[in-house]
């Protein structure tokens, strides 16, 4: 299970984590002072000029409070449930958690995740890290090799200005290490950048050094670079070719063995802990199982999970892939998104068109799913029986209706979405809605 942390570490960690969380909460809270205007889709026109805080205080109803369609809503109840579920899951399995922030790019949700025990927030590209820093995120895991000299110069400045900043990123090539060393040296970096060697998930997979020998060569290059410090290994099991539980666990065991081999060879000189990181949203049960088998190392092991889509979950791709389908005794995630659009055309008895399209709904993995209809006549809500989304144009949803399906111009159709990452990114300010339709807050995103 790895070396235990000493008592001093545990005494200091809660204070440090509390400080980081407080800073992120304070900065995220400042978003409530932003003014509502034309930049934000679907918000009530008569709210123009109000602060977000003032509009939230009015607790308007999503359907009768002046919102225009299409409008994307997040279930406050489901988001809270999902945040709590992954918090307890990570605790139960002894995992540190750095949820991938690319999903929501929301400082408010980041602050909530940190408050619920997250170690830090994962990023994919420099812009995301800049947003994180602007909103007080003190621990960032960049799941990519960072070779942009401008971004590295910015990062060197951040690390100098904030001695408490913990920033870790991938390395997967000798050339990448050379570029990072050159840029950081030129920028006058005052302390080394922590890096983890990325082990690729297999031939034909995405990034990462393909073999253990390749990983060792990258580690040798890091050891020769004065501006970098090797602190662990990482990868993404979601890219394992023809992934199934057996193949995913086999790759994860390779990752753990690589960490142990590097440790035995003394490659983590200067590190305070050994970072071993994996975990998307489809196989975190396998990560928990294999990381529980990590052997005793010479330093404490930081077993870092990075799942991100859980915060809103979905009604498509992740609904089918979530590990909780395999381990239902651990809990169940709840889809939190619902996109509401109005019927604007009913040209035949078999066809209808809604006023939402590719600008509003995720469509890269699955089409939206018609779930409920809210009558324009009396506000009653019924299941969307016999109503199927068949396609999306830029600003229209194509709908097929079966015989007997009740649907008329003006009705609101509530749709479930697939793929959280391409749902959040189409909306800058998203109503957070209670079960009765009351909007209690607004979630700001930065894409």
URMOQUI-V788851 format. One record per backbone hydrogen bond with DSSP energy under -1.0 kcal/mol. NH is the residue of the N-H (numbers start at 1). CO is the residue of the C=O. Records with the same first field share a line. If there is no record, write none. Layout:
NH->CO + CO
This chain:
10->6
11->7
12->8
13->9
16->12
17->13
18->14
19->15
20->16
21->17
22->18
23->19
24->20
25->21
26->22
27->23
28->24
29->25
31->28
32->29
33->30
34->31
36->50
40->37
43->40
47->44
48->45
49->36
50->47
52->34
53->32
55->51
56->52
57->53
59->56
62->437
65->61
68->42
71->340
73->338
74->431
75->336
76->433
79->75
80->76
81->77
82->78
83->79
84->80
85->81
86->82
87->83
88->84
89->85
90->86
91->87
92->88
93->89
94->91
95->90
96->303
98->305
101->122
103->100
105->101
110->106
111->107
112->108
113->109
114->110
115->111
116->112
117->114
118->113
119->97
120->97
121->139
122->99
123->141
129->125
130->126
131->127
132->128
133->129
134->130
135->131
136->133
137->132
140->166
141->121
142->168
143->123
144->142
152->148
153->149
154->150
155->151
156->152
157->153
158->154
159->155
160->156
161->157
162->158
165->162
166->138
168->140
169->194
170->142 + 144
171->196
177->173
178->174
179->175
180->176
181->177
182->178
183->179
184->180
185->181
186->182
187->183
188->185
189->184
193->227
195->229
196->169
197->232
198->171
199->234
200->209
205->202
209->198
215->211
216->212
217->213
218->214
219->215
220->216
221->217
222->218
223->219
224->220
225->222
228->225
229->193
231->195
233->275
234->197
235->277
239->236
240->237
248->244
249->245
250->246
251->247
252->248
253->249
254->250
255->251
256->252
257->253
258->254
259->255
260->256
261->257
262->258
263->259
264->260
265->261
266->263
267->262
271->268
274->300
275->231
276->302
277->233
278->304
287->283
288->284
289->285
290->286
291->287
292->288
293->290
294->291
302->274
304->276 + 302
305->96
311->308
312->309
313->309
315->417
320->316
321->317
322->318
325->322
326->323
327->323
330->327
331->328
336->312
338->73
339->415
340->71
341->413
343->411
344->353
345->353
352->399
353->345
354->397
355->342
358->393
359->394
360->357
361->357
369->416
371->414
372->414
373->382
374->412
375->380
379->375
382->373
384->371
385->383
387->384
388->400
390->398
391->398
393->396
397->354
398->391
399->352
400->388
401->350
402->386
405->402
410->343
411->408
412->374
413->341
414->372
415->339
416->369
423->420
424->420
426->423
427->424
430->443
432->441
433->74
434->438
437->434
439->60
440->432
441->432
443->430
445->428
446->105
